[in-house]
């Protein structure tokens, strides 16, 4: 692995961080992608970002339904004095 070839604007000294594999610069100086730029790329990224189903519309609706059933059962228990 090589060191980053970027230089400081103020001191004119080279960056001492390790470069990303296959690149000449570190992650701070352009070694890592900043994300998709085109509309198609952004759309694909939005679809791929979902890591779990916790916040999907279907999951939230299911959660609301479960909370409603819990509330209903608590009301019924109070009614019967339990």
C-alpha angles and dihedrals in degrees: 000000000000133000124256113274095209117120129212116250092218106039098023088223123137122255110256097207122109117261121242112263109273094014137086097226137060124245091267094055101047105294094122125060117254092213137265119326105188125076091243092050093048091049092051090048092052090052093047097047095077103108099169137006098242097110103034118122091248093051093047091050090050090050091051090051092051092049089050091052091049091050090048093050092049090051091050092050091051090050092055092044097245 
